[in-house]
């Protein structure tokens, strides 16, 4: 018995080799034809392949597409992403007023997140000036300039820009809304209310018109009416956290602290890592004298962002009332250190981080540490009630040691009754 190799399935015979060579040639020609077709119609094939796997071709989005993405992320509550999209769109179309307006508005909204975001308002002003330079007679450009100037503490100029925007487009609601805010900033409540009311009449679904009306009402103490306007604004944009912060401020003005806590919890439900919301909860619990809950909220804020000065300030205040003076000193020293590192001018820093720290040192009989800190607090031009606490700390050192003299303690000035300042946006 032997194996017939010409019948083997391996086809090592001569006839099989000739048949395989012809087949290989045909296959090779087909493959080459397909390769040439793919090269010739690469873009079409690329699109078909990407579509088949659920991907888009890697093309650069145009300005309009980017602006739409900016609007989408804004409505989703992600202002940083929105700023990124609008900023890129503005680079591609630097003279498009509509894109510049939305870009500037997002920057202003983001500046409300806290002191460390104040640079966003400065960026918004640069964008507004760019828009006005591109088209001085555009109402949206002038309206953006109005709100940007206001957020940079240039109230009189903001009023001028707001009036210009109103004249250019008498039916443009945002022009009157921003003019209302500028009048409020200038301490002109009647004009603030009138312009805000007109803005809502022109466009009842304008977020900024509702905000302007709410703030003008709150300015004169009409908190219930202000709350109603904020509730309407939240219906317009339920994921805009600034609305909840502002609403909570007016709840607290009514001593409705539970409602304020609910507002902060609504923010945290949307953004579980919102440091400012935890800090505001801490402040509110502190006002309610729920010191344990306050401390927990502050510690949560610090865990999320150890560089947030306001959280350290509020934690130090809670520790002071709980007579944890060592903890007070540590927290408030970090508060002042962070603000200095962040280049916050002394007069704009949290004064509690100085005078309460000084008081804690004095109560621990550490006058060598207390005295310079309290003197620094005096340099910050404090109101009379805080100056009284500073003087008490200085007098503790005068009474307990021979190193300090009563001549170095400022004479207290009787307080002058003044109307309460309007509640700020935050």
VEXDREN-2710 file (C-alpha; in Angstrom, 1 decimal):
% VEXDREN-2710
k/r/px/py/pz
1/UNK/0.0/0.0/0.0
2/UNK/1.3/3.4/-0.9
3/UNK/0.1/7.0/-0.9
4/UNK/-0.8/8.5/-4.2
5/UNK/0.5/12.0/-3.9
6/UNK/-1.1/13.2/-7.1
7/UNK/-4.5/12.7/-5.4
8/UNK/-3.5/14.4/-2.1
9/UNK/-5.6/17.2/-0.8
10/UNK/-2.4/19.2/-0.5
11/UNK/-2.2/19.3/-4.3
12/UNK/1.6/19.0/-4.7
13/UNK/1.1/17.8/-8.3
14/UNK/2.1/19.8/-11.4
15/UNK/-1.5/20.4/-12.6
16/UNK/-2.6/21.8/-9.3
17/UNK/0.3/24.3/-9.4
18/UNK/-0.8/25.7/-12.7
19/UNK/-4.4/26.1/-11.6
20/UNK/-3.3/27.9/-8.3
21/UNK/-1.2/30.4/-10.2
22/UNK/-4.1/31.4/-12.4
23/UNK/-6.4/31.8/-9.5
24/UNK/-3.8/33.9/-7.6
25/UNK/-3.4/36.2/-10.6
26/UNK/-7.1/36.8/-10.8
27/UNK/-7.4/37.5/-7.0
28/UNK/-4.4/39.9/-7.2
29/UNK/-6.0/41.8/-10.0
30/UNK/-9.3/42.1/-8.1
31/UNK/-7.5/43.3/-4.9
32/UNK/-5.5/45.9/-6.8
33/UNK/-8.6/47.2/-8.5
34/UNK/-10.3/47.6/-5.1
35/UNK/-7.3/49.4/-3.7
36/UNK/-7.3/51.8/-6.6
37/UNK/-11.0/52.4/-6.2
38/UNK/-10.5/53.1/-2.4
39/UNK/-7.7/55.5/-3.1
40/UNK/-9.7/57.3/-5.8
41/UNK/-12.8/57.7/-3.7
42/UNK/-11.2/57.8/-0.3
43/UNK/-13.4/60.5/1.2
44/UNK/-16.6/58.7/0.2
45/UNK/-15.4/55.4/1.5
46/UNK/-14.1/57.1/4.7
47/UNK/-17.6/58.6/5.3
48/UNK/-19.3/55.3/4.7
49/UNK/-17.0/53.4/7.0
50/UNK/-17.3/56.0/9.8
51/UNK/-21.1/56.0/9.4
52/UNK/-21.1/52.2/9.7
53/UNK/-19.4/52.4/13.1
54/UNK/-21.4/55.4/14.4
55/UNK/-18.6/58.0/14.0
56/UNK/-18.3/61.2/12.1
57/UNK/-15.5/62.1/9.8
58/UNK/-12.7/64.1/11.5
59/UNK/-13.5/67.5/10.0
60/UNK/-13.0/70.8/11.8
61/UNK/-16.4/72.2/13.0
62/UNK/-17.3/75.6/11.6
63/UNK/-18.3/78.6/13.8
64/UNK/-22.0/78.0/13.5
65/UNK/-21.6/74.4/14.6
66/UNK/-19.4/75.4/17.5
67/UNK/-21.9/78.1/18.6
68/UNK/-24.7/75.5/18.6
69/UNK/-22.6/73.3/20.8
70/UNK/-22.0/76.3/23.0
71/UNK/-25.8/76.8/23.3
72/UNK/-26.4/73.1/24.0
73/UNK/-23.8/72.9/26.8
74/UNK/-25.1/76.1/28.3
75/UNK/-28.6/74.7/28.5
76/UNK/-27.1/71.5/30.0
77/UNK/-25.6/73.7/32.8
78/UNK/-21.9/73.3/31.7
79/UNK/-20.7/76.9/31.4
80/UNK/-17.0/76.1/31.1
81/UNK/-17.7/73.8/28.1
82/UNK/-20.0/76.5/26.6
83/UNK/-17.3/79.1/27.0
84/UNK/-14.9/76.8/25.2
85/UNK/-17.2/76.3/22.2
86/UNK/-18.2/80.0/21.9
87/UNK/-14.6/81.1/22.3
88/UNK/-13.5/78.9/19.5
89/UNK/-16.4/80.1/17.3
90/UNK/-15.5/83.7/18.1
91/UNK/-11.9/83.0/16.9
92/UNK/-13.3/81.7/13.6
93/UNK/-15.8/84.6/13.1
94/UNK/-14.4/87.5/15.2
95/UNK/-16.9/90.0/13.7
96/UNK/-20.0/87.9/14.3
97/UNK/-22.0/89.9/16.9
98/UNK/-24.4/87.1/17.7
99/UNK/-21.5/84.8/18.6
100/UNK/-19.6/87.5/20.5
101/UNK/-22.7/88.3/22.5
102/UNK/-23.3/84.7/23.6
103/UNK/-19.7/84.3/24.3
104/UNK/-19.6/87.4/26.5
105/UNK/-22.8/86.4/28.3
106/UNK/-21.4/83.0/29.2
107/UNK/-18.2/84.6/30.6
108/UNK/-20.3/86.9/32.7
109/UNK/-22.5/84.1/34.0
110/UNK/-19.4/82.1/34.9
111/UNK/-17.9/85.1/36.8
112/UNK/-20.8/84.6/39.3
113/UNK/-19.1/81.3/40.5
114/UNK/-17.0/83.2/43.1
115/UNK/-14.1/85.6/43.5
116/UNK/-11.6/83.3/41.8
117/UNK/-13.8/83.5/38.7
118/UNK/-13.7/87.4/38.5
119/UNK/-11.3/87.2/35.6
120/UNK/-14.2/85.9/33.5
121/UNK/-15.9/89.3/33.8
122/UNK/-12.8/91.0/32.7
123/UNK/-12.7/88.7/29.6
124/UNK/-16.3/89.5/28.9
125/UNK/-15.5/93.2/28.8
126/UNK/-12.8/92.6/26.3
127/UNK/-15.3/90.6/24.1
128/UNK/-17.9/93.3/24.5
129/UNK/-15.3/96.0/23.4
130/UNK/-14.4/93.7/20.4
131/UNK/-18.1/93.5/19.4
132/UNK/-18.6/97.3/19.7
133/UNK/-15.5/97.9/17.6
134/UNK/-16.8/95.5/15.0
135/UNK/-20.3/97.2/14.9
136/UNK/-20.8/100.3/17.1
137/UNK/-24.4/100.6/16.0
138/UNK/-25.4/97.0/16.9
139/UNK/-27.8/96.8/19.9
140/UNK/-26.5/93.4/21.0
141/UNK/-23.0/94.7/21.1
142/UNK/-24.0/97.7/23.2
143/UNK/-26.1/95.6/25.5
144/UNK/-23.2/93.2/26.1
145/UNK/-21.0/96.2/26.8
146/UNK/-23.5/97.5/29.4
147/UNK/-23.6/94.3/31.4
148/UNK/-19.8/93.7/31.1
149/UNK/-19.1/97.3/32.3
150/UNK/-21.5/96.8/35.2
151/UNK/-19.8/93.5/36.3
152/UNK/-16.4/95.4/36.2
153/UNK/-17.8/98.1/38.6
154/UNK/-18.1/100.8/35.9
155/UNK/-21.7/101.6/36.6
156/UNK/-22.0/105.0/35.0
157/UNK/-20.5/103.8/31.7
158/UNK/-22.8/100.8/31.8
159/UNK/-25.8/103.0/32.0
160/UNK/-24.6/105.0/28.9
161/UNK/-24.1/101.7/27.0
162/UNK/-27.5/100.4/28.1
163/UNK/-29.2/103.6/27.0
164/UNK/-27.5/103.4/23.6
165/UNK/-28.6/99.7/23.2
166/UNK/-32.2/100.7/24.1
167/UNK/-32.2/103.5/21.5
168/UNK/-30.8/101.3/18.8
169/UNK/-33.4/98.6/19.4
170/UNK/-36.4/99.8/21.4
171/UNK/-38.0/96.3/21.5
172/UNK/-34.9/94.4/22.5
173/UNK/-35.7/93.0/26.0
174/UNK/-32.1/92.3/27.0
175/UNK/-31.1/95.9/26.4
176/UNK/-33.6/97.1/29.0
177/UNK/-32.8/94.2/31.4
178/UNK/-29.1/95.1/31.5
179/UNK/-30.0/98.8/31.8
180/UNK/-32.2/97.9/34.7
181/UNK/-29.3/96.1/36.4
182/UNK/-27.1/99.1/35.8
183/UNK/-29.6/101.4/37.4
184/UNK/-29.8/99.1/40.4
185/UNK/-26.0/99.2/40.6
186/UNK/-26.2/103.0/40.6
187/UNK/-28.8/103.0/43.5
188/UNK/-31.7/104.1/41.3
189/UNK/-34.5/101.6/42.3
190/UNK/-37.4/103.3/40.5
191/UNK/-35.6/103.3/37.1
192/UNK/-34.3/99.8/37.7
193/UNK/-37.9/98.5/38.3
194/UNK/-39.3/100.4/35.3
195/UNK/-36.8/99.1/32.8
196/UNK/-37.0/95.5/34.2
197/UNK/-40.8/95.6/33.9
198/UNK/-40.5/96.8/30.4
199/UNK/-38.1/94.0/29.6
200/UNK/-40.5/91.4/30.8
201/UNK/-43.3/93.0/28.8
202/UNK/-41.2/92.8/25.7
203/UNK/-40.2/89.2/26.3
204/UNK/-41.7/87.2/29.1
205/UNK/-39.4/84.3/28.4
206/UNK/-36.2/86.3/28.7
207/UNK/-34.0/84.9/31.5
208/UNK/-32.2/88.1/32.0
209/UNK/-35.4/90.1/32.0
210/UNK/-36.8/88.0/34.8
211/UNK/-33.6/88.2/36.8
212/UNK/-33.5/92.0/36.4
213/UNK/-37.1/92.3/37.6
214/UNK/-36.4/90.0/40.6
215/UNK/-33.4/92.0/41.6
216/UNK/-35.1/95.3/41.2
217/UNK/-38.0/94.0/43.4
218/UNK/-35.6/92.7/46.1
219/UNK/-33.7/96.0/46.1
220/UNK/-36.8/97.6/47.7
221/UNK/-37.6/94.7/50.0
222/UNK/-40.2/93.0/47.9
223/UNK/-38.8/89.6/48.5
224/UNK/-41.9/87.5/47.9
225/UNK/-42.3/89.1/44.4
226/UNK/-38.6/88.6/43.7
227/UNK/-38.9/84.9/44.6
228/UNK/-41.7/84.5/42.2
229/UNK/-39.6/86.0/39.4
230/UNK/-36.8/83.7/40.2
231/UNK/-39.1/80.7/40.1
232/UNK/-40.2/81.7/36.7
233/UNK/-36.6/82.2/35.6
234/UNK/-35.8/78.7/36.8
235/UNK/-38.6/77.3/34.7
236/UNK/-36.9/79.0/31.7
237/UNK/-33.5/77.5/32.5
238/UNK/-33.7/74.9/35.3
239/UNK/-30.0/73.9/35.1
240/UNK/-28.5/77.4/35.5
241/UNK/-27.0/77.3/39.0
242/UNK/-26.7/81.1/39.5
243/UNK/-30.5/81.3/39.7
244/UNK/-30.6/79.0/42.7
245/UNK/-27.8/80.9/44.4
246/UNK/-29.6/84.2/43.9
247/UNK/-32.9/82.8/45.0
248/UNK/-31.3/81.4/48.1
249/UNK/-30.0/84.8/49.0
250/UNK/-33.5/86.3/49.0
251/UNK/-34.8/83.3/51.0
252/UNK/-32.2/84.1/53.6
253/UNK/-33.3/87.7/53.6
254/UNK/-36.7/86.5/54.6
255/UNK/-35.1/84.2/57.3
256/UNK/-36.5/81.2/55.3
257/UNK/-33.3/79.2/55.8
258/UNK/-34.8/75.8/55.1
259/UNK/-35.9/77.0/51.6
260/UNK/-32.3/78.4/51.1
261/UNK/-30.9/75.0/52.0
262/UNK/-33.3/73.3/49.5
263/UNK/-32.0/75.7/46.8
264/UNK/-28.4/74.7/47.5
265/UNK/-29.4/71.0/47.5
266/UNK/-31.0/71.5/44.1
267/UNK/-27.6/72.8/42.8
268/UNK/-25.8/69.8/44.4
269/UNK/-28.3/67.4/42.8
270/UNK/-27.2/68.8/39.4
271/UNK/-23.5/69.3/40.3
272/UNK/-22.4/67.1/43.2
273/UNK/-19.0/68.8/43.3
274/UNK/-20.2/72.4/43.5
275/UNK/-17.8/73.9/46.1
276/UNK/-19.7/77.1/46.4
277/UNK/-23.0/75.4/47.1
278/UNK/-21.4/73.5/50.0
279/UNK/-19.9/76.7/51.3
280/UNK/-23.2/78.5/51.2
281/UNK/-24.9/75.6/53.0
282/UNK/-22.2/76.0/55.7
283/UNK/-23.0/79.7/56.0
284/UNK/-26.7/79.1/56.2
285/UNK/-26.4/76.3/58.8
286/UNK/-24.1/78.6/60.7
287/UNK/-26.7/81.3/60.7
288/UNK/-29.3/78.8/61.9
289/UNK/-26.8/77.8/64.7
290/UNK/-26.6/74.3/63.4
291/UNK/-22.9/74.3/64.0
292/UNK/-22.2/70.6/63.4
293/UNK/-24.0/70.6/60.1
294/UNK/-22.3/73.8/59.2
295/UNK/-18.9/72.3/59.9
296/UNK/-19.7/69.2/57.9
297/UNK/-20.7/71.3/54.9
298/UNK/-17.6/73.4/55.1
299/UNK/-15.3/70.4/55.4
300/UNK/-17.0/68.9/52.3
301/UNK/-16.3/72.1/50.4
302/UNK/-12.6/72.0/51.4
303/UNK/-12.3/68.4/50.5
304/UNK/-13.5/69.2/47.0
305/UNK/-11.3/72.3/46.7
306/UNK/-8.7/73.0/49.4
307/UNK/-7.8/76.3/47.6
308/UNK/-11.3/77.9/48.1
309/UNK/-10.8/80.7/50.6
310/UNK/-14.4/81.3/51.5
311/UNK/-14.8/77.7/52.7
312/UNK/-11.8/78.2/55.1
313/UNK/-13.2/81.5/56.2
314/UNK/-16.6/80.0/57.1
315/UNK/-15.0/76.9/58.7
316/UNK/-12.9/79.2/60.9
317/UNK/-16.0/81.1/62.0
318/UNK/-17.7/77.9/62.9
319/UNK/-14.7/76.7/64.9
320/UNK/-14.5/80.1/66.7
321/UNK/-18.1/79.8/67.9
322/UNK/-17.4/76.3/69.1
323/UNK/-14.4/77.6/71.0
324/UNK/-11.9/75.7/68.9
325/UNK/-9.5/78.6/68.8
326/UNK/-6.5/76.5/67.6
327/UNK/-8.6/75.3/64.7
328/UNK/-9.9/78.8/64.1
329/UNK/-6.3/80.2/63.7
330/UNK/-5.3/77.4/61.4
331/UNK/-8.3/77.7/59.1
332/UNK/-8.3/81.5/58.9
333/UNK/-4.5/81.7/58.4
334/UNK/-5.0/79.4/55.4
335/UNK/-7.9/81.7/54.2
336/UNK/-5.7/84.8/54.2
337/UNK/-2.7/82.9/52.8
338/UNK/-4.8/81.6/49.8
339/UNK/-6.2/85.1/49.0
340/UNK/-2.7/86.6/49.1
341/UNK/-1.4/83.8/46.8
342/UNK/-4.4/84.5/44.5
343/UNK/-3.3/88.1/44.3
344/UNK/-6.5/89.4/45.9
345/UNK/-5.8/93.0/47.1
346/UNK/-5.8/93.3/50.9
347/UNK/-8.9/95.6/51.0
348/UNK/-10.9/93.0/49.0
349/UNK/-9.9/90.0/51.1
350/UNK/-12.2/88.3/53.6
351/UNK/-11.8/90.5/56.7
352/UNK/-13.0/87.7/59.0
353/UNK/-9.9/85.8/58.2
354/UNK/-8.0/88.5/60.0
355/UNK/-10.0/90.0/62.8
356/UNK/-11.5/86.7/64.0
357/UNK/-8.0/85.1/63.8
358/UNK/-6.7/88.0/65.9
359/UNK/-9.4/87.5/68.5
360/UNK/-8.6/83.8/68.7
361/UNK/-4.9/84.6/69.3
362/UNK/-5.9/87.2/72.0
363/UNK/-8.2/84.7/73.8
364/UNK/-5.3/82.3/73.9
365/UNK/-3.1/85.1/75.4
366/UNK/-0.9/85.1/72.3
367/UNK/-0.7/88.9/71.9
368/UNK/2.5/88.8/69.9
369/UNK/0.5/87.1/67.2
370/UNK/-2.8/88.8/67.9
371/UNK/-1.6/92.4/67.7
372/UNK/-0.2/92.5/64.1
373/UNK/-3.2/90.6/62.7
374/UNK/-5.7/92.9/64.3
375/UNK/-3.7/95.9/63.1
376/UNK/-3.9/94.5/59.6
377/UNK/-7.6/94.1/60.0
378/UNK/-7.8/97.8/60.8
379/UNK/-6.0/98.6/57.6
380/UNK/-8.7/96.9/55.7
381/UNK/-11.1/99.8/56.4
382/UNK/-13.7/97.7/58.3
383/UNK/-17.2/98.9/59.1
384/UNK/-17.8/100.2/62.6
385/UNK/-19.3/97.0/64.1
386/UNK/-16.2/95.0/63.0
387/UNK/-13.9/97.8/64.2
388/UNK/-15.5/97.4/67.6
389/UNK/-14.6/93.7/67.8
390/UNK/-11.0/94.5/66.7
391/UNK/-10.8/97.0/69.5
392/UNK/-12.0/94.4/72.0
393/UNK/-9.2/92.1/70.9
394/UNK/-6.6/94.9/71.2
395/UNK/-7.9/95.8/74.7
396/UNK/-7.5/92.2/75.8
397/UNK/-3.8/92.5/75.0
398/UNK/-3.6/95.9/76.8
399/UNK/-5.2/94.5/79.9
400/UNK/-3.3/91.3/80.0
401/UNK/0.3/92.4/79.2
402/UNK/2.5/95.4/79.7
403/UNK/3.7/95.3/76.1
404/UNK/0.8/97.2/74.6
405/UNK/-0.7/100.6/75.4
406/UNK/-4.3/101.8/75.2
407/UNK/-2.9/104.7/73.2
408/UNK/-2.5/102.2/70.3
409/UNK/-6.2/101.3/70.3
410/UNK/-8.3/103.4/68.0
411/UNK/-11.1/105.5/69.5
412/UNK/-14.4/103.9/68.7
413/UNK/-16.8/106.1/66.6
414/UNK/-20.5/106.0/67.4
415/UNK/-22.2/104.1/64.6
416/UNK/-24.2/106.2/62.2
417/UNK/-27.6/104.7/61.2
418/UNK/-27.5/103.8/57.5
419/UNK/-29.9/102.0/55.3
420/UNK/-29.0/98.4/54.7
421/UNK/-27.2/97.7/51.5
422/UNK/-29.1/95.8/48.8
423/UNK/-28.4/92.1/48.7
424/UNK/-25.9/91.3/46.1
425/UNK/-26.3/88.7/43.4
426/UNK/-24.5/86.3/45.6
END
